[in-house]
Amino acid sequence: MHCDKVVYPGACLERACPFLYAYEEWGHTYIGCMQKVYEVEIDLDALGEAQGRKGGFGPVRAVRQPLPMCHAEVASCYVNRLDELGCVNPEFSELPQGQPSFRVVEKSDQVER
């Protein structure tokens, strides 16, 4: 089962995130994340309209480690395929800090004398 980290851009507005930016283009206002936690820029009117409906705007895929103020979750890509193991990508393509999370050893059939 593959899973992704996701963040909720609607929460960025609600929490007045200091890393939220906005710009106007083609008669619309777009918002995005200065820290590039998510890559997309979202039409503010579309976000506001969706936030007013049941379920809200919903999450977008996080491409960087979410910040402490982010509303972030782990979302299963294929919920109907979920098994007892859950997500099999616990590191989400992030390099572990310090020591690697695995060790390579060579097994030899010969016994030293």
N, C-alpha and C positions, 0 to 999 in steps of 0.2 A: 504494500500500500504506500503510495507516494503522498506526501503531505507538503504544504507550503505554509510559511509564515505569512500572515496577512495583517494589515492595519486598516483602520476605519477613518477615512478622511473627514467624515462628518464630525468625529470626535475632536479632530484638530481645531475645527471652528468652535465647537462647544467649549473646549478647554483653553481657547485663546493661545494656542501654541506659538511661542516666539519664533519658530522656524518656518511658519507658514508665510508664503509670499503670494501676492496677487498682481496681475497686470491686466490691462484692457487691450483687446484686439478685436477687430471686425465687429464692434458693437457688443461684445460680450466680455465678462470678467472671468478670468481663469485663475485657479489657485494651484499651488504645488508645494513641495517640501524642499527647503533650502539644503537640508542634510541628505537629500536624495534617498530617504528611507523607502519611498516609492517613486517610480519614474514618471508616472502620468501627470498631466496637468488637466484639471477638471473644470468644466464650465460651472461657475458658481450658481447660476440659475437652475441648472439641471440637478445639482447636488441638493439645493434647497427644496426643490419640488419633490425629489425622491425621499428626502428626510421627512417630509410631511406625510408620507404613505406608510402603511404597515411594513415593517422590516427595514425601513430607512434606505439609505443609499447602498449600504453594504460595504464589504471590504475590498481592498485591492492588494495585490501581491507585494510583499515587502522584498526589496532587492538588497537591502542592507539591514543590519541589526537594528530593530526598533529602539527608539529612545525611551527612557523611563516614563516620560509623559504620554507616550503613544498608547492607544487602546489597540493592543495586538493579541492575536490568537494563533493557534495552529489549526489549519483547515485541511481536512481530508479531501483529496481530489475526486475519489470515487467511493463515496460513502457506502454504496451497495456492495462493494467488494471488501469491506472492513472485516478483519479477522481478529483473533485474540492477540496477535502481535501488535496491532495498531500500525503506527508509522514506522517505516523501516529506514528512514533517512534522518536520524536524530541530530546530525550535525548540520544539516541544511547547507551543504557545500561550504561550510566555514572551516578554516584551518584551526585545529586546536592550538591553544596557547600552551607554551611549555613543551611537554613531551608529546609525541604522537599518540594517537588513541589506539594504535596497533603495533605489533612487534613482529618482525620477520625472523624466523629461525630456520636453520637448515637441519634436517633430520638425516642422519647417516645410518646406513645399515651395517657399517663396519664398526667393530669394537676395537678400540685402541688397546695395545698390549704393552 
